[in-house]
Amino acid sequence: MTALPKTQQQLHSLVTDSGELQLSLVEVPLAAPGADEVVVRVEATPINPSDLGGLFAGASWADFTPTGTPGHPALTGQVPAAALPALRPRVGERLVVGNESAGVVVAAGSNPEAQHLLGKTVALTGGEMYQQYRTVKANDCLVLDAHSTPADGASSYVNPLTSQAMVEVMRLEGHKALVHTAAASNLGQMLNRICIADGVDLVNVVRSPEQVALLRAQGAKWVVDTSSADFDVELFAAISATGATLAFDAVGGGELASKLLTAMERAISATATEYSRYGSATHKQVYIYGGLDRSPTILHRAYGMSWGVNGWLLTPFLERAGEEIVGRMRNRVATELRTTFASHYTDVISLADMLDPEKIAVYAKFATGRKFLVNPALAN
Ligand SMILES: NC(=O)c1ccc[n+]([C@@H]2O[C@H](COP(=O)([O-])OP(=O)(O)OC[C@H]3O[C@@H](n4cnc5c(N)ncnc54)[C@H](OP(=O)(O)O)[C@@H]3O)[C@@H](O)[C@H]2O)c1
């Protein structure tokens, strides 16, 4: 086992009192692990939409100014004034962002469960992954099988658990089918595979013909395209056929959530035998779980009174769901990591590359199929 270096690089995200965002690559001391801890050399950590929320703090990446040197890249930007009050708790704090990762255990504390992990490839969650080494409790590591690489395990938590959680919510809340938006996403493709395997009807909502073709090639039965002139009609047909009354919406902005509720209500009314001026009594639910479109959510309320639009986040769901459900979901990730929950990456970059404006202009767009993986072990 190679000796642990005395220092390591971290990517810091700092918001100042005046609302300036400072991003920098910083050399910090690296401590030896405690008795029940291990040090993991991070070799693969994805850049997902939720990571950029923390990293860029709402600042517009197109306006970033390079302020570092080639050896020490840094960028500054400006957080919108309206966003600053919500960011108060992090003002002045140097945050290390990055939700999940995988890597190799290179140092371990004296406890047997920590020692047992030495040399193993493990997946991690819990944040602070955009750094070269991450120290965690031994018990918090998910040990990957001998055939899995760090890249295979980099996205073992957020998207695999969220996609499964959507089906769990459907069952727990008594719905019989699901609608999902931005459905050609990495997560959407996982959800499509789960629903096909589990026999759950899924209406995939995408925004281009290419995304329709991509999901159909992966066996999706219901795919509707917001760019189609007949979108409302096609959405109504798919929702009528499946009986979906639950949607997970990653877009969030604009009229999409409202259109989903409208189509659900119309589908229910089409077979109703009694009229009520309050609309159908069937509850229709949209969970906004992403913010791909930051514009206001517009609700036309043409769907009676039995509906809800709520925010939705994985972590509180896991806390509520209980051990049996969460255990089942984690086991499925472990056994289907390279099939149902496989993620594909088009680019592998270093920590310094994350601060390259040309690379940001690509990875911050979150285009379909263009997922970036960071390998902090790569030379800058
Ligand atoms: N709440 C939670 O707990 C939770 C957990 C995990 C993930 N998420 C959310 O899940 C979503 C998907 O994550 P991912 O990692 O799978 O994403 P991803 O692979 O990076 O894919 C993003 C997708 O969104 C589409 N898109 C981008 N902007 C859009 C817009 N304004 N309107 C419609 N579609 C748009 C892209 O299509 P184009 O190619 O057309 O741009 C692409 O298909 C994200 O919003 C993320 O924040 C939430």
The ligand as a MOL file (V3000), in Angstrom:
LIG
                    3D

  0  0  0     0  0            999 V3000
M  V30 BEGIN CTAB
M  V30 COUNTS 48 52 0 0 0
M  V30 BEGIN ATOM
M  V30 1 N -34.9710 15.3950 -6.3780 0
M  V30 2 C -34.0560 14.4460 -6.3240 0
M  V30 3 O -33.8510 13.8350 -5.2500 0
M  V30 4 C -33.2650 14.0980 -7.5460 0
M  V30 5 C -32.3960 13.0190 -7.5180 0
M  V30 6 C -31.7060 12.6770 -8.6860 0
M  V30 7 C -31.8720 13.4210 -9.8480 0
M  V30 8 N -32.7170 14.4990 -9.8090 0 CHG=1
M  V30 9 C -32.9840 15.2850 -11.0400 0
M  V30 10 O -33.1970 14.3660 -12.0950 0
M  V30 11 C -33.0030 15.0410 -13.3180 0
M  V30 12 C -32.2510 14.1310 -14.2740 0
M  V30 13 O -30.9190 13.9380 -13.7980 0
M  V30 14 P -29.8540 13.1730 -14.7230 0
M  V30 15 O -28.5590 13.1050 -13.9850 0
M  V30 16 O -30.4550 11.9090 -15.1660 0 CHG=-1
M  V30 17 O -29.7590 14.2080 -15.9480 0
M  V30 18 P -28.9600 14.1180 -17.3080 0
M  V30 19 O -28.5960 12.7180 -17.6300 0
M  V30 20 O -27.8750 15.1490 -17.2550 0
M  V30 21 O -30.0500 14.5420 -18.3940 0
M  V30 22 C -30.6730 15.7840 -18.3900 0
M  V30 23 C -31.8530 15.6770 -19.3600 0
M  V30 24 O -32.6770 16.8150 -19.1960 0
M  V30 25 C -33.0190 17.3290 -20.4730 0
M  V30 26 N -33.2570 18.7480 -20.2920 0
M  V30 27 C -32.3600 19.7060 -19.9300 0
M  V30 28 N -32.9780 20.8900 -19.8170 0
M  V30 29 C -34.2920 20.6730 -20.1120 0
M  V30 30 C -35.4160 21.5270 -20.1780 0
M  V30 31 N -35.3400 22.8330 -19.9050 0
M  V30 32 N -36.6070 20.9660 -20.5200 0
M  V30 33 C -36.6990 19.6480 -20.8000 0
M  V30 34 N -35.6600 18.7990 -20.7610 0
M  V30 35 C -34.4580 19.3160 -20.4090 0
M  V30 36 C -31.8500 16.9960 -21.3600 0
M  V30 37 O -32.2960 16.9530 -22.6840 0
M  V30 38 P -31.6410 17.8260 -23.8920 0
M  V30 39 O -30.5650 16.9440 -24.4990 0
M  V30 40 O -32.7970 18.0500 -24.8130 0
M  V30 41 O -31.0870 19.1000 -23.2880 0
M  V30 42 C -31.4530 15.6200 -20.8280 0
M  V30 43 O -32.2120 14.6040 -21.4320 0
M  V30 44 C -32.2780 16.3440 -12.9710 0
M  V30 45 O -33.1940 17.4080 -13.0430 0
M  V30 46 C -31.8340 16.1330 -11.5330 0
M  V30 47 O -31.7070 17.3410 -10.8140 0
M  V30 48 C -33.4030 14.8520 -8.6930 0
M  V30 END ATOM
M  V30 BEGIN BOND
M  V30 1 1 1 2
M  V30 2 2 2 3
M  V30 3 1 2 4
M  V30 4 1 4 5
M  V30 5 2 4 48
M  V30 6 2 5 6
M  V30 7 1 6 7
M  V30 8 2 7 8
M  V30 9 1 8 9
M  V30 10 1 8 48
M  V30 11 1 9 10
M  V30 12 1 9 46
M  V30 13 1 10 11
M  V30 14 1 11 12
M  V30 15 1 11 44
M  V30 16 1 12 13
M  V30 17 1 13 14
M  V30 18 2 14 15
M  V30 19 1 14 16
M  V30 20 1 14 17
M  V30 21 1 17 18
M  V30 22 2 18 19
M  V30 23 1 18 20
M  V30 24 1 18 21
M  V30 25 1 21 22
M  V30 26 1 22 23
M  V30 27 1 23 24
M  V30 28 1 23 42
M  V30 29 1 24 25
M  V30 30 1 25 26
M  V30 31 1 25 36
M  V30 32 1 26 27
M  V30 33 1 26 35
M  V30 34 2 27 28
M  V30 35 1 28 29
M  V30 36 1 29 30
M  V30 37 2 29 35
M  V30 38 1 30 31
M  V30 39 2 30 32
M  V30 40 1 32 33
M  V30 41 2 33 34
M  V30 42 1 34 35
M  V30 43 1 36 37
M  V30 44 1 36 42
M  V30 45 1 37 38
M  V30 46 2 38 39
M  V30 47 1 38 40
M  V30 48 1 38 41
M  V30 49 1 42 43
M  V30 50 1 44 45
M  V30 51 1 44 46
M  V30 52 1 46 47
M  V30 END BOND
M  V30 END CTAB
M  END
